[in-house]
């Protein structure tokens, strides 16, 4: 959203200052932000750009592979039904703001409803518009560019100009409705994703389920040594493979104390380095601006070949294959 607003001549500081977040946040898009900061940023962008179509333009900048693990678990699903069910099931991997999808099969259509509570401020309203537009955009990437909605509705009042919304969804939205939802033709359930792959599908589903389970088991993770070490590892990776002594020093403790604290939480330092690299690898190869060599170095590998071997061990495919398939999916 910040980058789209900037392309329209709005200084990124205008949006970031309103959202009360530092500019460095743009370099780590996976970092969580407070929901109010997101809403405030949207409101500032809308007031500065003065274009009711901004939520749709922002939605169109997304590619399925940018969702990291969620993107790959959806891309490799065997059918549209499985792909959409995985969106519902694993959406919390990319948002911690309480929003969730609800899917209902009807006689001749599929209703997909976006649920998120709270006062309908300007920021909240346009954020919801962008979420539904993004869902439509990504559905086309996975299931075919010819997919159009049968109906779309929003709970808030219509903005002044809704032409781009109608063009994007393939139907004019209803406003001040009872729900924020998209109704799709039931044929999407039997459509086969372009990159359906049973072996990769099982791998990514298992990986996503493990991440979901870890998140649910550690509601107070931010207070734990594990979380602090993970953050320190992320910061240290561009300088090479992190070593426990340096990370312990960074955190103000001895190496022995660090290892003991991690053991008490059922973790090991080497295991965390491996886990952080594995998770970030999928996010980073989705950024088409970075070469695979740059991705390798940013993960602390001294050679691309070492990164390629590690990635294949983690995900069963070479990073070049996964990037190529993800890029092809994004153009569909």
matplotlib code that plots the C-alpha trace (Angstrom):
import matplotlib.pyplot as plt

x = [0.0, 2.8, 4.6, 1.4, 0.7, 4.3, 3.9, 1.0, 3.3, 2.6, 5.7, 6.0, 6.7, 3.1, 1.7, 4.3, 4.0, 0.3, 0.7, 3.4, 5.8, 9.5, 10.5, 12.6, 9.3, 9.2, 12.4, 10.7, 7.2, 6.6, 7.0, 3.7, 2.1, -0.6, -4.0, -4.6, -1.3, -2.6, -5.9, -4.2, -1.9, -4.7, -6.7, -3.6, -3.0, -6.7, -6.7, -3.5, -4.1, -7.8, -8.7, -11.4, -9.8, -6.7, -7.7, -8.1, -4.8, -3.0, -4.7, -3.5, 0.2, 0.0, 1.2, 0.3, 4.0, 4.3, 2.2, 5.2, 4.1, 0.4, 0.9, 2.7, 0.2, -2.6, -0.8, 0.0, -3.5, -5.3, -8.5, -10.1, -12.0, -8.8, -7.0, -9.8, -10.2, -6.5, -6.9, -9.6, -7.5, -4.1, -4.9, -3.6, -0.1, -0.1, -2.3, -2.5, -5.3, -8.3, -9.6, -10.8, -12.5, -15.7, -16.7, -20.2, -21.2, -24.6, -26.6, -25.0, -22.4, -19.8, -20.0, -16.7, -17.2, -14.5, -15.1, -13.3, -14.9, -14.4, -15.6, -15.9, -13.4, -12.1, -9.0, -11.0, -13.4, -10.8, -8.7, -11.7, -12.2, -8.6, -8.8, -11.7, -10.1, -6.9, -8.8, -10.3, -7.0, -5.2, -8.0, -7.5, -3.8, -4.5, -7.6, -7.7, -7.8, -11.4, -12.9, -15.4, -17.6, -21.3, -21.8, -19.8, -20.9, -19.5, -21.0, -20.1, -21.5, -20.2, -17.4, -18.0, -16.5, -16.9, -16.1, -12.8, -14.4, -17.0, -14.3, -12.1, -14.7, -16.6, -19.8, -21.0, -20.7, -23.6, -22.9, -24.3, -25.0, -25.0, -21.6, -18.2, -18.3, -17.7, -20.0, -18.2, -19.5, -19.4, -17.3, -14.2, -14.4, -13.6, -11.1, -7.5, -4.8, -2.1, 0.6, -1.2, 1.4, 0.5, 4.0, 4.7, 1.1, 1.7, 5.0, 3.7, 0.5, 2.6, 4.9, 1.9, 0.2, 3.4, 3.7, 0.1, 0.6, 3.7, 1.9, -1.1, 1.1, 3.1, 0.7, 3.3, 6.1, 7.2, 8.3, 10.5, 14.1, 13.2, 11.6, 14.5, 17.0, 14.9, 14.9, 18.6, 19.3, 17.3, 19.3, 22.6, 22.0, 23.3, 26.7, 27.0, 25.8, 25.0, 27.0, 25.6, 28.4, 27.8, 24.0, 24.4, 26.5, 24.0, 21.3, 23.4, 23.9, 26.6, 26.6, 25.9, 22.9, 21.5, 21.8, 20.3, 17.3, 16.6, 16.8, 14.3, 11.9, 12.6, 14.8, 18.4, 20.4, 21.2, 17.6, 16.5, 19.0, 17.7, 14.1, 14.6, 16.4, 13.8, 10.9, 12.5, 13.8, 10.2, 9.5, 12.7, 12.6, 9.1, 10.8, 11.6, 13.8, 16.5, 18.6, 18.9, 22.5, 21.4, 18.8, 21.5, 23.8, 21.0, 20.3, 23.9, 25.1, 28.6, 27.7, 24.6, 25.2, 25.1, 21.8, 20.4, 21.2, 19.7, 16.5, 16.1, 16.5, 13.8, 11.3, 12.1, 12.7, 15.5, 14.8, 15.0, 12.2, 9.9, 10.6, 9.9, 6.6, 5.6, 6.3, 4.3, 1.4, 1.6, 1.2, -1.9]
y = [0.0, 2.4, 1.7, 2.1, 5.4, 6.5, 5.7, 8.2, 10.9, 10.5, 10.5, 7.3, 9.3, 10.6, 7.1, 5.8, 8.8, 8.4, 4.7, 5.5, 2.9, 3.4, 3.2, 0.1, -1.9, -1.9, -4.0, -6.7, -7.1, -10.3, -8.3, -8.0, -4.5, -3.4, -3.4, 0.2, 1.1, -0.6, 1.2, 4.5, 3.9, 3.1, 6.2, 8.4, 6.9, 7.3, 11.0, 11.7, 9.8, 10.7, 7.7, 5.3, 2.6, 2.5, -0.7, -2.5, -1.2, -2.4, -5.8, -6.3, -5.9, -9.2, -12.5, -15.9, -16.7, -13.6, -15.5, -17.8, -21.1, -20.3, -19.4, -22.7, -24.9, -23.3, -23.4, -27.1, -28.2, -30.8, -28.8, -25.5, -26.9, -27.9, -24.7, -22.5, -24.7, -24.2, -20.4, -20.7, -23.1, -21.4, -17.7, -17.0, -17.8, -14.4, -12.3, -12.0, -9.5, -11.7, -11.6, -15.0, -16.5, -18.5, -20.7, -22.0, -24.3, -23.5, -25.3, -23.6, -21.3, -20.8, -18.1, -16.8, -14.4, -12.2, -11.7, -9.0, -7.1, -3.5, 0.0, 0.7, 3.6, 4.7, 2.6, -0.5, 0.0, 0.3, -2.5, -4.8, -3.7, -4.6, -8.0, -9.1, -7.6, -9.5, -12.7, -12.4, -11.5, -14.5, -16.9, -16.0, -16.7, -20.1, -21.2, -19.2, -15.6, -16.1, -16.5, -13.8, -13.3, -13.8, -11.3, -9.1, -7.2, -4.9, -3.9, -0.2, 2.5, 2.9, 5.3, 7.9, 6.0, 2.2, 1.6, -0.1, -2.3, -3.5, -4.1, -6.0, -8.4, -8.7, -7.6, -4.4, -4.8, -4.3, -1.8, -1.5, -5.2, -7.6, -9.1, -8.6, -11.5, -12.8, -15.4, -17.5, -20.0, -23.5, -24.7, -23.2, -26.1, -28.7, -26.5, -27.8, -25.4, -24.9, -26.2, -29.0, -31.4, -34.2, -34.6, -30.9, -30.5, -33.0, -31.4, -27.8, -28.8, -30.6, -27.6, -25.2, -27.4, -27.5, -23.7, -23.4, -25.8, -24.0, -20.7, -22.1, -23.8, -20.6, -17.7, -16.0, -16.6, -13.0, -13.3, -16.4, -16.8, -18.6, -15.6, -13.3, -15.7, -16.0, -12.3, -12.1, -14.8, -13.0, -9.8, -11.7, -13.9, -11.4, -11.5, -15.3, -18.3, -17.2, -18.7, -19.1, -17.2, -14.1, -14.3, -14.8, -11.7, -9.7, -10.7, -9.9, -13.4, -16.2, -18.9, -21.5, -19.5, -19.2, -22.9, -23.8, -21.4, -22.8, -26.4, -25.5, -24.4, -27.6, -25.9, -25.9, -23.1, -25.1, -26.1, -22.5, -21.4, -24.2, -23.3, -19.5, -20.2, -22.6, -20.3, -17.2, -19.0, -19.3, -15.6, -14.4, -16.4, -14.9, -11.5, -11.4, -8.4, -10.5, -13.0, -16.5, -15.7, -12.6, -14.7, -17.3, -14.6, -12.9, -16.3, -16.6, -19.0, -18.3, -20.1, -20.5, -24.2, -24.7, -22.8, -24.8, -28.1, -26.9, -25.7, -29.0, -30.8, -28.6, -28.5, -31.3, -29.0, -26.7, -23.0, -22.2, -24.6, -23.2, -19.6, -20.4, -22.1, -19.4, -16.7, -18.6, -18.9, -15.1, -14.3, -16.5]
z = [0.0, 0.9, -2.4, -4.5, -2.8, -3.4, -7.1, -7.0, -5.8, -2.1, 0.1, 2.0, 5.2, 5.0, 5.3, 7.7, 10.1, 10.3, 11.0, 13.6, 12.1, 11.1, 7.4, 8.2, 8.3, 4.5, 4.5, 6.6, 5.2, 7.2, 10.5, 12.3, 12.7, 15.1, 13.4, 14.2, 12.5, 9.4, 9.5, 10.1, 7.2, 4.9, 5.9, 5.4, 1.9, 0.9, 1.9, 0.1, -3.1, -3.4, -5.5, -4.4, -6.5, -4.3, -2.4, -5.7, -7.1, -4.0, -4.2, -7.8, -6.7, -4.8, -6.1, -4.6, -3.9, -1.6, 1.0, 1.6, 3.1, 2.7, -1.0, -1.7, 0.2, -1.9, -5.2, -5.0, -3.9, -5.9, -6.5, -6.1, -3.1, -1.4, -2.3, -0.9, 2.2, 2.9, 2.7, 5.4, 7.5, 7.3, 6.9, 10.4, 9.1, 7.4, 9.7, 13.5, 13.4, 14.1, 10.5, 9.2, 6.1, 6.3, 3.3, 2.6, -0.3, -1.7, -4.3, -7.3, -5.8, -3.2, -0.6, 0.9, 3.8, 5.4, 9.1, 11.2, 14.0, 14.9, 14.2, 10.4, 10.3, 6.9, 7.3, 8.3, 5.4, 2.7, 4.2, 3.9, 0.3, -0.5, 1.3, -0.9, -4.0, -3.2, -2.6, -6.1, -7.7, -6.1, -6.9, -10.6, -10.3, -8.9, -10.7, -13.9, -15.1, -16.3, -12.8, -12.0, -8.9, -9.1, -6.3, -4.0, -1.0, 1.7, 5.0, 4.6, 2.4, -1.2, -1.9, -4.6, -7.5, -7.6, -11.3, -10.7, -8.1, -10.7, -13.3, -10.9, -9.5, -12.8, -11.1, -9.3, -5.5, -3.2, -0.4, 3.2, 3.0, 5.9, 5.2, 3.5, 1.0, -2.4, -4.1, -6.7, -9.2, -7.8, -10.7, -8.9, -6.5, -9.1, -11.0, -10.9, -9.9, -12.5, -10.2, -8.4, -7.2, -4.7, -3.3, -2.8, -1.6, 1.3, 2.1, 2.3, 4.1, 6.8, 7.1, 7.4, 10.0, 12.0, 12.0, 13.0, 15.8, 17.1, 17.1, 19.0, 21.6, 22.4, 23.0, 25.1, 22.7, 22.7, 26.3, 25.7, 24.9, 21.7, 20.2, 21.2, 19.7, 16.5, 16.1, 16.7, 14.1, 11.5, 12.1, 12.0, 8.9, 6.3, 8.0, 7.6, 9.5, 13.1, 15.9, 19.4, 21.1, 19.1, 19.5, 23.2, 23.4, 21.4, 23.9, 26.9, 28.3, 28.3, 25.6, 28.3, 29.7, 26.2, 25.4, 28.8, 28.3, 24.9, 26.2, 28.8, 26.1, 24.0, 21.4, 20.3, 18.7, 15.6, 15.2, 15.4, 12.8, 10.5, 11.2, 10.6, 7.3, 6.1, 6.8, 5.4, 2.3, 0.9, 1.6, 0.1, -3.2, -3.7, -4.1, -7.8, -7.3, -5.6, -7.4, -5.8, -5.0, -3.1, -1.3, -0.4, 1.1, 3.0, 4.7, 5.7, 3.0, 1.5, -1.7, -3.8, -4.2, -0.4, -0.2, -3.1, -1.4, 1.9, 0.1, -1.7, 1.6, 3.2, 0.4, -2.0, -4.9, -6.1, -5.3, -9.0, -9.7, -7.0, -8.0, -11.7, -10.9, -8.6, -11.2, -13.8, -11.4, -10.7, -14.4, -14.9]

ax = plt.figure().add_subplot(projection="3d")
ax.plot(x, y, z, "-o")
ax.set_aspect("equal")
plt.show()
